[in-house]
Amino acid sequence: MAYSFRARNYIVNPQELGSMTSDEEGNGYDSSLSDPDYVRPRRQRRVQRNPDRGAATSSVAAQAQGAETGSTNAVSGSSSSVNYNPVERRTWHPLQINDVEENSERSVQRRSSVPPRRGARELVTKKTLFSWLINMRVLHVNQKVLYLDMERNAILLEGSIRQGGILCKCCKEELTPWQFEAHACSGYQFRFWQPYCHIFLPRNQSSLLDRMVLAWHQPEEIARQTSYVFRPLENATDRSDDACIICADGGDLICCERCPSTFHLNCMGMEKLPQEEWLCPFCVCKYCKSGEGELLKCTHCVKKYHWDCFINQKGIDLNSTGSFSFCGSDCREVYVTLQEMLGVSNDVEGGISWTLLQRKVISQRLENDESIHKMEVNCKTAVAWGVLKEIFLTNIDRHTRIDVLQSVVYNRKSNLTRVNFGNFYVVVLEKKGEIIAAATIRVHGRSLAEMPFIGTREGHRNQGMSRKLLSSIESTLRSLKISNLVIPSMPELVNMWREKHLFSPIEDGLIKELRELNLLMFPSTVRLQKLLLSNRVAMEQEGNSGGLVLPDLNLVHLDLNFDPPEEMEE
């Protein structure tokens, strides 16, 4: 790069770095888009046993800062043509705002009192709802459970808690809550369709749903559900982000006059520095490209738009938006469809199914079936986080110090666009209630969807599970008429993605769209795409199909950071 990192005095949240070694942070990330079936030995995380966590964490942060500076100097790439005196960069201070009905300050303080997780033990257990509840210490192995008919005050079935589910007393099989309810009601003419409410734990004098609510509102879980609000220090002369929103790298950046977002000229396709006030694509109307007047924000794609520009679009139904704001019918249809799919199990084959998840804000009082359903989805999201953090090494953003993977899984929002991970979904592959593979996706209108993480648990690799999960995701995106799937890939794994999963370099026509979208990117990675709909189908969607067979496009490689190294170090 044409610059070196400035010395920074980060204010680090100890809980974000407590379970990560300085060596892991120096590596930056591990195969955020590696082969999902690739087996790589992983170092056991060290558990912080020093009661003075603050002092230990400061030393880790200091070592990590040195590791980052060294790694930056070791990588060379294209530099920007903008020449101006760099200003002293500000230090972001993250203020976490809790978006659940708890006091965030109190929650963060209480996290230090939570015992460290059992690292080695978690790797060998099944990743199910019950194993998560056991790890959260709200359930115990071999604990007795009953399925109750509340109206008749009758016990329909007995069982006991296991890591993989409920061991039925009569048939000695491990069952999911839904299977346990179906088994309990098999001899009756009715079924309640509310297993979490009717499965009762005599020891706790509460239902399974009550234990799920208790686990979800534990301080360590609440800390993962907070939104990020970043404020520059009072004496900072530069109040903008330190990394380009497109490539996630630093250097000579142009700054938006209205928000903290920054960009490289090359990444934006600009040849010279704008002389007038410049607004980024996230601060202007997506239709007229003007930042004047009142701007609304789309619930789905989070792009801004003028109301007058909105009503001039074709196919707009002004009576169908409800309480949400959408920039067009495409965003509304995609958003509504995805929300209807949340928590619904979809069969694949051989007892395997996939489910779409997204964390929702809910209170401790569950008043209807919808809130109960959201609680089930939230708890499964927590289980999915346990799966993905087992597969990938910790990935801390070097500028804001946040855990990227955790923020993506919990779709944590932020006022800083580059690290605003709202609207992310998690797709999990399950077998008998156990999550064996998981991926994260975010849909940007009809044009494309991104998939920054996908992986399979170690005991299920080399069995085609990742291919089943990827195939399910692609099929769903096609049904939503999404044209492209975009991923970031490690340079050494580009050939694997192209040959094994049929991805290809970015097309010329998609480059301009990428410049106006907030896609998760990692330094030193390369973006790839997979065309889900043919060009002809995409044109028919826009009403422009002329019945012509389009020629194959000449694909041009798009590396938004730097060219892959010619020789990979051992």
N, C-alpha and C positions, 0 to 999 in steps of 0.2 A: 504494500500500500504506500501511498505518498505521504503518510503521516505515522506518528507513533502515538499510543494512548497517553493522555495526560494523567498525571498522578491524581488519584481519586481517594476520597475519604468516605467510603460507603457506610451508610447506616444499615446494618444487616439485621434481619429478623432471625434470632438464634434458631428458631424452630425450623426455618427453611434450610439451614446448613448443618444442623446438628447430626444428621445421619449420613453425611457425605464427607468423604475424605478429600484432602487437598489434591491428591493424585487424580481422583475422579473428576474434580472440577477443572483441573488443568487440561484434561482431555476434551472438555466442553460438552460432548454428547457422545452417545454410543449408538451408532447405527440407527438413528432415528428413522431412517427408512432402509433398513437392511432386509435381507431375505427373511420373510416371516418364519420360515422353517429352519433358518440358519442356527446351528448350535454353537454357542460360544461360551466357554467357561467364564463364570462371573465371580469376582472377589466378594467374600462375605463382608457386608457393611459392618463397620465398627460401631459399637453401641457406646454412647457417651455416658460414662458413669461418674464423671466429676460433678458434684452438686453445684459448683460455680460454673454454670453453662455459659454465662456471658463472657468470661475470660477465655474459655476454650474456643468459643466461636470467633472472638476477635482475631486470634492467631490463625485460624483457618482462613478467615477473610483476607488477612495480610498475605498468606502464602498464595491464595488464589489470585490475588491482584498481580503478584509477581509472575505467576504462571501465565496469566492472560497476556501480559506485556511481551513475554518471551515468545509465545506462540504467534503473536501478531507479526513480530519482526521476522519470523521464520517463513512467512508466506508472502509471496510476491504476486502482484496482480496489476490490472490496469488502473491507472489513477485518473482522477477527474481533471479536466482542463481548466477548471475555475481557479483563479489565483487571487486570493485575498487573505488578509491577515487573520488568522484564527483567533477567536475571542476565547477568553477563559470560560471553560464549560462549567455548568452548574451541576450540583449533585442532587439527584432526585431523592426525596424523602417520602417513602410510601406510607400513606395513612390508610389503614384498612377500615372500611365502613361495612358493618354487618348488615346483610339484607335478610336476616331472619329475626324473629322476635326475641332477641337476646341482646344484652349489652356487650358490644364487641370488645371494649377495653377490658372488661372483667373476664371475658372468654379467653383472650390472649394471655392474660396473666395466669390463668388457671392451667394453661397447657403444660407449664413446667412441672406441675404436680402429677402429671399422668406418667405412669411407669413406661419405660422404653418397650417397644414391641419386640416380640420374640422372633428375631430375624430367621434363624435356622429352622425353627419349628414351622413358620409360615410357608416355607418352600416345599414342604412335604405334604401338607394338608390339602384337601380339596378346597377350591375356591367356590363356596356356595354361600347362600344367605345365612345358613346356620353356622358355618365356620367363622363368618364375619361377626355374628352376634356373640359367639364364644370368645373370639379375640377381643371384643369390646367389653367383655366381662358382664354381660347381662343374661347370658345363658350358660349352662354347664353340661358337659358330656354326661350322658345317662340320666339326665333330668326327666322326670315323668311328665307326660303330656296327655291330655284328654281332648276328645272332640265332643263338644256339648251341644245338645239341643236345648237352647235356652227356654223356648216356649213350653216344652214338655218336661223340663228339668231332668233330662236323661243323658246318660253317658253312652255315646254310640260307638266309640272306639278308643283304645288305649295304645300308647306307644312311648318311646323314649328318644331323647335327643342324641343325634350323632353328627359328626362333622359333615357328612354328606346329605343328611336329611333326617326324617323321622323313622325310626325303626318300629315297624308295626308289630304289635304284640301277637297278633294272630297268624300272620303270614311270614314274619321274620324278614321282611324286605324293607330297604330304605326307600322312602317315598318323599316326594316334594309336598309342600303344603296343599297344593291343588289335588295331587293324587291321593293324599291322606283323606281329604274331604270326600272325594269321589268314592273311595273305598268305604268310608264311614256311612255314606248315604246310599250305598249300593242296594240295600234291602228295603229302601223306603221309596215312596212315590214322589219324593221332593228332593231338592238340593238347594242349599242356601246361597252358593256361589260367593261366600265370604269366609274363606278358610282362616284368615288371620284373625278374624273376630271370634270364631267358634273354637279355635284351638286354645285350650286353657292349660296354664301351668300351675298346679296346686301349690308348689313350693313358694312361688311368688305371689299367689293369689291375683294373677293378672293374665290377660290374653297374650298371644304371640304378637299381636299388633301393638300392645302396650310396650312390650320389650323392644320392638323395632323403633318406636317413637323415642324411647329412652336412649337407645344407642345412637340414633341420628342426631340427637341434641346433646351428645357428650361434647365437652369443650374441644377435644382434638378434632372432632368432625365439624363443629361450628367454625373453627379456624380455617378449614378448607373451603368453606362456603362463602367467605367474605369477598367483597369487591375491592379492587385496588383504586385508590385515588392518589395520584402523584402530584406533589407540589414542589417547585424549586425552592431552594433556600432563599431567605430574605435578601441576602447580599449578592445573589447570583446575577451576573451580567447577561448570561445566555439562558433563556427559559425554554429552550427547545430540546427535543430528544437527541440522543447521541448516536443513533443508528438509523440507517435508511429503512423506511417501512417496507420497501420492496425486496431488498437483498439482505437486510438485517446486519449489514456491515457499516463501519464508521468511515471517516475520511472527510473530504470537503463536501459539505451538504448545503442544500438550499432549504430555507425554513419557511413554513407556512406562516402568513401574517396573523392568522386567526386561531390556530391550534398548535400544539407542540410538535406536530409531525414534521419530519425532515426527509429529504430525498437526494439521491445523486442525480446530477444532470443526465448522465448516460442512462440511468435506469428509467428516467422519465422521457427519454428520447429527445432531450433539449440540447441545443448546441452552445448556447450562451446564457449567462445569468440574466434573469429578467430585471429590467430597470424599474418597472412600476411595481405596485403592490401585487404580490402573487399569493393566490389561494390554492390549496391542494385539492385533489378530486373529492375529498371527504367534507369540504366546506363550501361546495358549490352545488347548484341544482344539477341533477343527473341528466336533465333534458336540455336546459338552455345554457348550462355551464356558467351561470352568473351567481355571485354570492350576495347580491343585493336582495333586500326584502326579507320577509319572514320565511324560514325554511322548516319544513316538516321532516321527520326522520322515519324511514321505513322500518317496520318491526322485523322484517325478515333479512333484508340485505343491508340494513342500517345506512343506506345512501340517503342523501337529503334531496328534497324537491320542493318546488313551488306548487301551491294549490292550483293556480291558474294553468300551469304547465301540465299538471296531473289530469285535470278535467278535459284537456284537449286531446288526450290520448285515445286511441280506438279501443273499443271493447271494455270500457270502464263502467262498472256497475256501482253507482254512488250509494246504493242501499245495502251493499253486502260487506262493507268493511267492518261493521260492528264497532267494538271498543278499541280495535287495533288500527294502526296507521300503516298502509301499504302504498308503495309507489306505483303499483300496477297490478293487473289481474294475475300475471305470472307469479309474482311474489306471494300474493294472497293464496293462490291455489296450492303452491308448493308448501307454504307454511302450514296451512290447514291440514293438508294430507299428512305431513310429517307428524303433526301433533296428534292426529287420530291414530297413528301407528305406534305411539309410545306404549311400551309395556306389552304389546301384543306378540305372542309367540308364533313364529312361522316355521313350519316343518320343512326340513331339507331332505334327509334320508337317514336310515339306520338309527333312528331315535335322536338325531341331532336337529336342533332348531336354532334360529337366530332371532334376536330381539333388539329393537331400537330403544335407546334410553336417553334421557336428558334430565339433569337435576332441575327440580322446581322448588320455588320458595313456598314453604307451608309452615303453619303454626303447629304447636303441640296439641291443639284441639282439632281432631278430625271429625267433621260434622256430617259428611256425606260420603257416598261411594267414590266420588271423584277424588276427594282428598286422600282416601285410603289407597286408591290406585296410584296416586302420586307418591305416597310414602313407599309403596312397593318398588316403584321405579327408582326413587332416590336411594333406597337401600341396595338395589342391584348395581347402581352407579358406583357406590362405595366399594362393592365387591370387585367391579371392573377396574377400579383404581388399584386395588391390591394386585390384580393380575398384571396390569401394565407396568407398575413400578417394579414388579418382579422380573419382567422381561427386559426393560430398558434401564440403563444407568441414569442417575439423577442429572437433569439438564437445567442448570441455573442460567437465566439470562444475565449476561455479563454487565449490563448497564443498570437494570432495575432490580436485580438480585432475586427475582421471583422464580419459583419452580414452574417451568413451562408445561411439562407433562401434566402435573397435578392441576394446573389452571385450565388446561384444555379439557380434561376429563370432567371437571366440575363447572365447566363453561363460565368461568369467572370474568366479570366485566371490568373495564377500566376506562378512565377518562383519557388515557394515552392509547391512541388508535392501534399502534403496533402491537401492544400486548393486551388488546381487548379481545378476549376469547369467548365472548358471548355468542350464542347460537351454534355452538359446537354440539354434536351428538356423539354418543358412543354406541357402537354396534357390537354385540357379543354373540359368540357361538356357544351354545349350551348342550350338554349331554347329561340327562337325568338330574337337571338342576345345577350341575357344575359348569362354571364358565371355563372354557378351555382355550378360547382365542378371543381377541378383542381388537377393535379398530376405532379411530376417531374420524369423523367427517364433518364438513361444514359446506352448506350449499349456498351458492351465490347466484340467485335467480335461475333462469333456464340455461344460462351459458355454461356454467361449470360447477363442479364440486371439488373440494380439496380433501385429501386424506393424508395427514402428516404422520400418523402412527398406525401400525398394524403389526400384530405379533401373536404367536402361539406359545402356550405353556410348554415347558421342556418335556414333560412326559407324553405330550401329544404331537410332537414335531415329526416331520417326515412321514405323515399319514395323510397329507393333502387337506388338512384342516384350514390352513390359510387360503388355499384355493377355493374351498367351499365358501368361506367368509367373503372373500373378494368377489366371487361370482354372485353371491346374494346381494352384495352392495351394488354391483354394476346392474343387476337386473332391476333392483328397486329404482335406481337413478334413471334407467331407461323408461320405466313406467311413469316417472315424473317428467319425462321428456327433457332430461338434462343432457346436454350435448357432450361434455368432456369431463374426465376425471383427471385431476392434476395432483402430482406428488412431488416432494423434494427427495432427491436420492443422493447418497454418498457417491462420489465419482467412481470409486472402484466397484460399485454395484450397479452401475448403469446398464451394463451388458446383461446382468441377471434379470433386471426388470424388463428389458427389451425382449430377451429371448424366452424367458419363462412366463412372463405375464403380459407380453405384447404391448408394452408401453413404447413411446417414441418421443423424439425431441419435439419441442414446442413449435407449432406451426406459426408462420408469419402473421396470419390473421388473428391469432389469439394473443400476440404480444401486447397489442394496444389495450386489450381488455384487462390484462393482468396488471397494467400500470394504474388502473383505476380501482383495483380491488385490494382488500386487506387479506392477504394470504400468509399463512405462517411459513416462515423461511428460516433456514439455519445457515450460518456462514460456512463456506466451502462446499455447499451442496448444489446440485443441479436439478432444475425442474424438468419433469417429464410429464407427458400427457397420454391419455388413452381416449380415442374417439369412440364414444358410446353410441352416437347416432350418426348415420351417414350424412354427408353434406347435403344430399338431396332431401332427406327427411328434415334436416334443420331448416332448409329453405321453405319447405312446405309448411312448417310451423309458423313462419313469418308471412305466409301467404304469397310467396314469391316463386313458387315452383313453376317452371315452364316445361316440365317433362323432358329436360335435357339430361344426358349422362355427363356428370362433371368429370373432368380429367383429374388424375392424381396430382395432388399438390406437391411442390418441391419443399420438403421439410428442411428447415434451417435450425440448427442447434442453438438454443438459448441458454446461456450460462450467465445468470444475473450476478455472479460474484467474480469468478475467475476461471480460467481453463483448468480442467483436471490435470494434475501433475503427470508428467510423462513416465516417471518411474516412481512407484510406490515404495516407501520405506518399509523394511521388514518390521 
